[in-house]
Amino acid sequence: MTENRWTKPNRLSKVVDVQIWNGTFGEGLGPSAESFNENLPEEQRVSDGDGYWVVTARLQTGLDTTSTSSMFYTSREAAEAGRAAWLAEAQAADNTEESLPHTELLTDDMRANLERFNIPSRFKDLGAEAVSLLMSAGDDDYWPMVYESLKNAGVIDERYNICEHVIEWLGEESVIWMRETFGENWTAAAEFEYCVHHFPKSSLAYLAAQVSFFEFCTDDKYTVGYFVRMLEAIYHGTESLAQAAANTRKKAGEGGKKSSSGKRLKNLSRLIEEIEALEDLVGRVSEQVIFDQAYANADAKLPMPKSKKTKEDYGTFIRSEEPFKSRYFKVFRKNA
């Protein structure tokens, strides 16, 4: 297809980080051997208890927050090769002015994985429901940061299981109640209760546990989306950047006010000096004429505000506020 201004990609993606980690089939939140073996030939199948390796790449698309793409491997060697492919993409993007369209970031190894699992790409093969999910605005890219936040806060362990000290804090009675109330999703509630009592509401751990709780223990998907946006904003630094920008604007405004105030005082100082220079005219012409001439003389040396209102304000201020008031009336002592 020929690209033009109507068909070229306008939001490009680049690889910003690549990590590799390992787990065990059938344990924690990782895949079971049965699910992984689907569509695999006999000689490539695995068993629960076997190890697997995951390569996770974070992608930045346009000005969006980063998204995550993960691929599973059955050997560390294959995972290292996959990681190297991602890093090569990252280096290639860094060496060019433009990054790559997201679809071009698929490595040959990733394409082979998709083909191996017979993942369909035609809508008729996916089915109507799958198509609607695939094309929906929502996605599951937020789960890596949910688990990372809970793990780094010491709520879940390396295998994403709830930590023993969390269970001990809850106590046997609470654990029994949660198992009866929430069934297989009881740990999401347990982790959330622990975070409610141990971390600030704006912390990543609290927000991550909140997302997990509303996702697995309620039907309130609207609230899930709301808290996901909050989690993303803090996790990716969007909120801190926005706050920093707001603080910068505030300081700039305060600086502008100080600058404006300083300029005003300088103008008033020049004006009172010009009034003092015309002291010999006092008694021969009116006070207003002297003020107007002094203002014109000050403006001839350095521009003064031109608006009638500002000039009147200067006159009022210089007659009523120190250190100008006493100097002004000393000039006009003959008329005071």
KOLDO-391150 format. One record per residue (C-alpha): x, y, z; residue number from 1; chain. Coordinates in nm, 2 decimals, always signed. Layout:
% residues N
{{X Y Z} NUM "A"}
...
% end
This chain:
% residues 336
{{+0.00 +0.00 +0.00} 1 "A"}
{{+0.13 +0.34 -0.09} 2 "A"}
{{+0.16 +0.58 +0.20} 3 "A"}
{{+0.06 +0.94 +0.18} 4 "A"}
{{-0.06 +1.20 +0.42} 5 "A"}
{{-0.38 +1.02 +0.47} 6 "A"}
{{-0.24 +0.67 +0.52} 7 "A"}
{{+0.09 +0.72 +0.69} 8 "A"}
{{+0.12 +0.63 +1.06} 9 "A"}
{{+0.09 +0.95 +1.27} 10 "A"}
{{+0.16 +0.79 +1.61} 11 "A"}
{{+0.48 +0.59 +1.62} 12 "A"}
{{+0.61 +0.35 +1.88} 13 "A"}
{{+0.96 +0.29 +2.02} 14 "A"}
{{+1.10 +0.04 +2.27} 15 "A"}
{{+1.20 +0.22 +2.59} 16 "A"}
{{+1.28 -0.08 +2.82} 17 "A"}
{{+1.33 -0.45 +2.80} 18 "A"}
{{+1.33 -0.69 +3.10} 19 "A"}
{{+1.36 -1.07 +3.14} 20 "A"}
{{+1.22 -1.27 +3.43} 21 "A"}
{{+1.14 -1.63 +3.50} 22 "A"}
{{+0.86 -1.84 +3.66} 23 "A"}
{{+0.72 -2.18 +3.69} 24 "A"}
{{+0.43 -2.33 +3.49} 25 "A"}
{{+0.12 -2.39 +3.71} 26 "A"}
{{+0.24 -2.16 +3.99} 27 "A"}
{{+0.13 -1.81 +4.09} 28 "A"}
{{-0.03 -1.60 +3.81} 29 "A"}
{{+0.17 -1.77 +3.53} 30 "A"}
{{+0.02 -1.99 +3.27} 31 "A"}
{{-0.05 -2.36 +3.33} 32 "A"}
{{+0.12 -2.62 +3.12} 33 "A"}
{{-0.22 -2.72 +2.98} 34 "A"}
{{-0.29 -2.37 +2.84} 35 "A"}
{{+0.07 -2.33 +2.71} 36 "A"}
{{+0.07 -2.67 +2.54} 37 "A"}
{{-0.24 -2.59 +2.33} 38 "A"}
{{-0.16 -2.63 +1.96} 39 "A"}
{{+0.20 -2.73 +2.03} 40 "A"}
{{+0.35 -3.05 +1.89} 41 "A"}
{{+0.42 -3.33 +2.14} 42 "A"}
{{+0.79 -3.28 +2.14} 43 "A"}
{{+0.76 -2.91 +2.25} 44 "A"}
{{+0.51 -2.95 +2.53} 45 "A"}
{{+0.58 -2.87 +2.89} 46 "A"}
{{+0.46 -2.99 +3.23} 47 "A"}
{{+0.35 -2.80 +3.54} 48 "A"}
{{+0.66 -2.74 +3.75} 49 "A"}
{{+0.88 -2.67 +3.44} 50 "A"}
{{+1.04 -2.33 +3.42} 51 "A"}
{{+0.96 -2.05 +3.17} 52 "A"}
{{+1.11 -1.72 +3.09} 53 "A"}
{{+0.93 -1.40 +2.99} 54 "A"}
{{+1.07 -1.11 +2.79} 55 "A"}
{{+0.87 -0.79 +2.87} 56 "A"}
{{+0.92 -0.48 +2.65} 57 "A"}
{{+0.77 -0.14 +2.73} 58 "A"}
{{+0.66 +0.06 +2.42} 59 "A"}
{{+0.60 +0.43 +2.40} 60 "A"}
{{+0.35 +0.53 +2.14} 61 "A"}
{{+0.33 +0.90 +2.06} 62 "A"}
{{+0.27 +1.09 +2.38} 63 "A"}
{{+0.08 +0.80 +2.54} 64 "A"}
{{+0.18 +0.63 +2.86} 65 "A"}
{{+0.39 +0.32 +2.79} 66 "A"}
{{+0.23 -0.02 +2.71} 67 "A"}
{{+0.37 -0.36 +2.77} 68 "A"}
{{+0.43 -0.65 +2.53} 69 "A"}
{{+0.53 -0.99 +2.68} 70 "A"}
{{+0.64 -1.32 +2.52} 71 "A"}
{{+0.69 -1.66 +2.70} 72 "A"}
{{+0.98 -1.89 +2.63} 73 "A"}
{{+1.07 -2.24 +2.75} 74 "A"}
{{+1.44 -2.18 +2.77} 75 "A"}
{{+1.66 -1.90 +2.89} 76 "A"}
{{+1.86 -1.91 +2.57} 77 "A"}
{{+1.55 -1.85 +2.36} 78 "A"}
{{+1.44 -1.57 +2.59} 79 "A"}
{{+1.78 -1.40 +2.57} 80 "A"}
{{+1.76 -1.41 +2.19} 81 "A"}
{{+1.41 -1.25 +2.21} 82 "A"}
{{+1.54 -0.99 +2.44} 83 "A"}
{{+1.83 -0.92 +2.21} 84 "A"}
{{+1.58 -0.87 +1.92} 85 "A"}
{{+1.39 -0.61 +2.12} 86 "A"}
{{+1.71 -0.43 +2.22} 87 "A"}
{{+1.81 -0.42 +1.85} 88 "A"}
{{+1.48 -0.26 +1.77} 89 "A"}
{{+1.54 +0.00 +2.05} 90 "A"}
{{+1.88 +0.08 +1.92} 91 "A"}
{{+1.76 +0.11 +1.56} 92 "A"}
{{+1.49 +0.36 +1.68} 93 "A"}
{{+1.75 +0.56 +1.87} 94 "A"}
{{+1.96 +0.59 +1.56} 95 "A"}
{{+1.69 +0.74 +1.35} 96 "A"}
{{+1.49 +1.05 +1.37} 97 "A"}
{{+1.16 +0.86 +1.36} 98 "A"}
{{+1.06 +0.56 +1.56} 99 "A"}
{{+0.88 +0.26 +1.41} 100 "A"}
{{+0.51 +0.19 +1.37} 101 "A"}
{{+0.39 -0.05 +1.64} 102 "A"}
{{+0.32 -0.33 +1.39} 103 "A"}
{{+0.68 -0.31 +1.27} 104 "A"}
{{+0.81 -0.38 +1.61} 105 "A"}
{{+0.71 -0.75 +1.59} 106 "A"}
{{+1.03 -0.95 +1.56} 107 "A"}
{{+1.05 -1.26 +1.34} 108 "A"}
{{+1.06 -1.46 +1.67} 109 "A"}
{{+0.73 -1.30 +1.78} 110 "A"}
{{+0.57 -1.36 +1.45} 111 "A"}
{{+0.67 -1.73 +1.47} 112 "A"}
{{+0.52 -1.75 +1.82} 113 "A"}
{{+0.19 -1.61 +1.69} 114 "A"}
{{+0.18 -1.86 +1.40} 115 "A"}
{{+0.27 -2.14 +1.64} 116 "A"}
{{-0.03 -2.07 +1.86} 117 "A"}
{{-0.25 -2.03 +1.55} 118 "A"}
{{-0.37 -1.69 +1.67} 119 "A"}
{{-0.62 -1.58 +1.40} 120 "A"}
{{-0.61 -1.24 +1.24} 121 "A"}
{{-0.92 -1.24 +1.02} 122 "A"}
{{-1.24 -1.12 +1.19} 123 "A"}
{{-1.45 -1.41 +1.07} 124 "A"}
{{-1.20 -1.65 +1.24} 125 "A"}
{{-1.19 -1.45 +1.57} 126 "A"}
{{-1.57 -1.42 +1.60} 127 "A"}
{{-1.79 -1.12 +1.68} 128 "A"}
{{-1.73 -1.11 +2.06} 129 "A"}
{{-1.35 -1.15 +2.02} 130 "A"}
{{-1.34 -0.87 +1.76} 131 "A"}
{{-1.54 -0.63 +1.99} 132 "A"}
{{-1.29 -0.71 +2.27} 133 "A"}
{{-0.99 -0.67 +2.04} 134 "A"}
{{-1.10 -0.34 +1.91} 135 "A"}
{{-1.23 -0.19 +2.24} 136 "A"}
{{-1.07 +0.10 +2.41} 137 "A"}
{{-0.98 -0.11 +2.71} 138 "A"}
{{-0.68 -0.34 +2.74} 139 "A"}
{{-0.49 -0.53 +3.00} 140 "A"}
{{-0.17 -0.34 +2.97} 141 "A"}
{{-0.21 -0.21 +3.33} 142 "A"}
{{-0.16 -0.55 +3.50} 143 "A"}
{{+0.22 -0.54 +3.49} 144 "A"}
{{+0.23 -0.22 +3.68} 145 "A"}
{{-0.03 -0.35 +3.92} 146 "A"}
{{+0.17 -0.65 +4.01} 147 "A"}
{{+0.50 -0.46 +4.01} 148 "A"}
{{+0.36 -0.20 +4.25} 149 "A"}
{{+0.23 -0.47 +4.49} 150 "A"}
{{+0.55 -0.67 +4.47} 151 "A"}
{{+0.78 -0.38 +4.54} 152 "A"}
{{+0.55 -0.28 +4.83} 153 "A"}
{{+0.60 -0.63 +4.98} 154 "A"}
{{+0.23 -0.73 +4.94} 155 "A"}
{{+0.29 -1.01 +4.70} 156 "A"}
{{+0.61 -1.21 +4.64} 157 "A"}
{{+0.82 -1.29 +4.33} 158 "A"}
{{+0.56 -1.55 +4.21} 159 "A"}
{{+0.28 -1.30 +4.27} 160 "A"}
{{+0.14 -1.49 +4.57} 161 "A"}
{{+0.01 -1.30 +4.87} 162 "A"}
{{+0.29 -1.26 +5.12} 163 "A"}
{{+0.28 -1.46 +5.45} 164 "A"}
{{+0.32 -1.15 +5.66} 165 "A"}
{{+0.00 -1.00 +5.50} 166 "A"}
{{-0.19 -1.32 +5.58} 167 "A"}
{{-0.06 -1.30 +5.94} 168 "A"}
{{-0.17 -0.94 +5.98} 169 "A"}
{{-0.52 -1.02 +5.85} 170 "A"}
{{-0.56 -1.31 +6.10} 171 "A"}
{{-0.73 -1.64 +6.06} 172 "A"}
{{-1.08 -1.52 +6.11} 173 "A"}
{{-1.05 -1.25 +5.84} 174 "A"}
{{-0.89 -1.50 +5.59} 175 "A"}
{{-1.18 -1.75 +5.65} 176 "A"}
{{-1.44 -1.48 +5.59} 177 "A"}
{{-1.27 -1.36 +5.28} 178 "A"}
{{-1.24 -1.71 +5.13} 179 "A"}
{{-1.61 -1.76 +5.20} 180 "A"}
{{-1.71 -1.42 +5.06} 181 "A"}
{{-1.49 -1.38 +4.76} 182 "A"}
{{-1.40 -1.74 +4.67} 183 "A"}
{{-1.09 -1.78 +4.45} 184 "A"}
{{-1.05 -1.40 +4.44} 185 "A"}
{{-1.01 -1.36 +4.81} 186 "A"}
{{-0.65 -1.26 +4.79} 187 "A"}
{{-0.74 -0.94 +4.59} 188 "A"}
{{-0.96 -0.84 +4.88} 189 "A"}
{{-0.69 -0.94 +5.14} 190 "A"}
{{-0.43 -0.74 +4.96} 191 "A"}
{{-0.65 -0.43 +4.94} 192 "A"}
{{-0.74 -0.44 +5.30} 193 "A"}
{{-0.38 -0.46 +5.39} 194 "A"}
{{-0.29 -0.17 +5.17} 195 "A"}
{{-0.58 +0.04 +5.31} 196 "A"}
{{-0.43 +0.01 +5.66} 197 "A"}
{{-0.06 +0.04 +5.56} 198 "A"}
{{-0.02 +0.28 +5.27} 199 "A"}
{{-0.14 +0.63 +5.17} 200 "A"}
{{-0.43 +0.64 +4.93} 201 "A"}
{{-0.23 +0.80 +4.66} 202 "A"}
{{+0.05 +0.54 +4.68} 203 "A"}
{{+0.11 +0.31 +4.39} 204 "A"}
{{+0.06 +0.01 +4.62} 205 "A"}
{{-0.28 +0.13 +4.74} 206 "A"}
{{-0.40 +0.22 +4.39} 207 "A"}
{{-0.28 -0.11 +4.25} 208 "A"}
{{-0.46 -0.31 +4.52} 209 "A"}
{{-0.77 -0.10 +4.46} 210 "A"}
{{-0.77 -0.18 +4.08} 211 "A"}
{{-0.72 -0.55 +4.16} 212 "A"}
{{-1.01 -0.55 +4.41} 213 "A"}
{{-1.26 -0.38 +4.19} 214 "A"}
{{-1.16 -0.59 +3.90} 215 "A"}
{{-1.19 -0.93 +4.07} 216 "A"}
{{-1.43 -0.87 +4.35} 217 "A"}
{{-1.70 -0.64 +4.21} 218 "A"}
{{-1.88 -0.58 +3.88} 219 "A"}
{{-1.80 -0.21 +3.88} 220 "A"}
{{-1.59 -0.19 +3.56} 221 "A"}
{{-1.64 +0.19 +3.54} 222 "A"}
{{-1.46 +0.23 +3.88} 223 "A"}
{{-1.18 -0.01 +3.76} 224 "A"}
{{-1.12 +0.22 +3.46} 225 "A"}
{{-1.12 +0.53 +3.68} 226 "A"}
{{-0.86 +0.39 +3.92} 227 "A"}
{{-0.65 +0.25 +3.63} 228 "A"}
{{-0.62 +0.60 +3.49} 229 "A"}
{{-0.51 +0.73 +3.83} 230 "A"}
{{-0.25 +0.45 +3.87} 231 "A"}
{{-0.12 +0.51 +3.52} 232 "A"}
{{-0.08 +0.88 +3.58} 233 "A"}
{{+0.13 +0.83 +3.89} 234 "A"}
{{+0.32 +0.53 +3.77} 235 "A"}
{{+0.43 +0.69 +3.45} 236 "A"}
{{+0.50 +1.03 +3.61} 237 "A"}
{{+0.22 +1.21 +3.42} 238 "A"}
{{+0.07 +1.36 +3.73} 239 "A"}
{{+0.40 +1.46 +3.88} 240 "A"}
{{+0.49 +1.63 +3.55} 241 "A"}
{{+0.15 +1.81 +3.55} 242 "A"}
{{+0.20 +1.92 +3.91} 243 "A"}
{{+0.55 +2.04 +3.83} 244 "A"}
{{+0.42 +2.24 +3.53} 245 "A"}
{{+0.14 +2.39 +3.75} 246 "A"}
{{+0.40 +2.49 +4.02} 247 "A"}
{{+0.62 +2.64 +3.74} 248 "A"}
{{+0.33 +2.84 +3.62} 249 "A"}
{{+0.25 +2.95 +3.97} 250 "A"}
{{+0.60 +3.06 +4.03} 251 "A"}
{{+0.62 +3.23 +3.70} 252 "A"}
{{+0.30 +3.42 +3.79} 253 "A"}
{{+0.44 +3.52 +4.13} 254 "A"}
{{+0.76 +3.62 +3.96} 255 "A"}
{{+0.57 +3.83 +3.71} 256 "A"}
{{+0.39 +4.00 +3.99} 257 "A"}
{{+0.71 +4.07 +4.17} 258 "A"}
{{+0.87 +4.20 +3.84} 259 "A"}
{{+0.56 +4.42 +3.78} 260 "A"}
{{+0.57 +4.55 +4.13} 261 "A"}
{{+0.94 +4.63 +4.11} 262 "A"}
{{+0.89 +4.81 +3.78} 263 "A"}
{{+0.61 +5.01 +3.92} 264 "A"}
{{+0.83 +5.13 +4.22} 265 "A"}
{{+1.11 +5.23 +3.98} 266 "A"}
{{+0.86 +5.43 +3.77} 267 "A"}
{{+0.73 +5.61 +4.09} 268 "A"}
{{+1.09 +5.68 +4.20} 269 "A"}
{{+1.17 +5.84 +3.87} 270 "A"}
{{+0.84 +6.04 +3.88} 271 "A"}
{{+0.90 +6.18 +4.23} 272 "A"}
{{+1.25 +6.28 +4.12} 273 "A"}
{{+1.11 +6.47 +3.82} 274 "A"}
{{+0.85 +6.64 +4.05} 275 "A"}
{{+1.13 +6.75 +4.28} 276 "A"}
{{+1.33 +6.88 +3.98} 277 "A"}
{{+1.03 +7.11 +3.91} 278 "A"}
{{+1.00 +7.25 +4.26} 279 "A"}
{{+1.07 +7.61 +4.14} 280 "A"}
{{+0.75 +7.61 +3.95} 281 "A"}
{{+0.54 +7.56 +4.26} 282 "A"}
{{+0.32 +7.86 +4.32} 283 "A"}
{{+0.35 +7.97 +3.95} 284 "A"}
{{+0.15 +7.69 +3.79} 285 "A"}
{{-0.10 +7.44 +3.93} 286 "A"}
{{+0.00 +7.12 +4.11} 287 "A"}
{{-0.16 +6.92 +3.82} 288 "A"}
{{+0.05 +7.09 +3.56} 289 "A"}
{{+0.37 +7.01 +3.75} 290 "A"}
{{+0.26 +6.65 +3.79} 291 "A"}
{{+0.18 +6.62 +3.42} 292 "A"}
{{+0.51 +6.78 +3.32} 293 "A"}
{{+0.71 +6.56 +3.56} 294 "A"}
{{+0.53 +6.25 +3.41} 295 "A"}
{{+0.62 +6.37 +3.06} 296 "A"}
{{+0.98 +6.43 +3.16} 297 "A"}
{{+1.01 +6.08 +3.31} 298 "A"}
{{+0.85 +5.93 +3.00} 299 "A"}
{{+1.10 +6.10 +2.78} 300 "A"}
{{+1.39 +5.93 +2.96} 301 "A"}
{{+1.23 +5.59 +3.00} 302 "A"}
{{+0.88 +5.49 +2.88} 303 "A"}
{{+0.61 +5.53 +3.14} 304 "A"}
{{+0.27 +5.36 +3.13} 305 "A"}
{{+0.05 +5.54 +2.87} 306 "A"}
{{-0.30 +5.46 +3.00} 307 "A"}
{{-0.49 +5.74 +3.17} 308 "A"}
{{-0.60 +5.51 +3.45} 309 "A"}
{{-0.24 +5.40 +3.54} 310 "A"}
{{-0.13 +5.77 +3.54} 311 "A"}
{{-0.41 +5.85 +3.78} 312 "A"}
{{-0.32 +5.56 +4.00} 313 "A"}
{{+0.04 +5.68 +4.01} 314 "A"}
{{-0.08 +6.02 +4.12} 315 "A"}
{{-0.30 +5.88 +4.39} 316 "A"}
{{-0.02 +5.64 +4.52} 317 "A"}
{{+0.25 +5.90 +4.52} 318 "A"}
{{+0.03 +6.14 +4.72} 319 "A"}
{{-0.08 +5.88 +4.98} 320 "A"}
{{+0.20 +5.62 +5.03} 321 "A"}
{{+0.55 +5.64 +5.17} 322 "A"}
{{+0.83 +5.69 +5.09} 323 "A"}
{{+0.67 +5.91 +4.82} 324 "A"}
{{+0.41 +6.09 +5.02} 325 "A"}
{{+0.64 +6.30 +5.24} 326 "A"}
{{+0.87 +6.39 +4.94} 327 "A"}
{{+0.57 +6.49 +4.73} 328 "A"}
{{+0.42 +6.72 +5.00} 329 "A"}
{{+0.77 +6.87 +5.08} 330 "A"}
{{+0.78 +6.99 +4.72} 331 "A"}
{{+0.43 +7.14 +4.74} 332 "A"}
{{+0.48 +7.28 +5.09} 333 "A"}
{{+0.38 +7.63 +4.96} 334 "A"}
{{+0.04 +7.48 +4.86} 335 "A"}
{{+0.01 +7.23 +5.15} 336 "A"}
% end
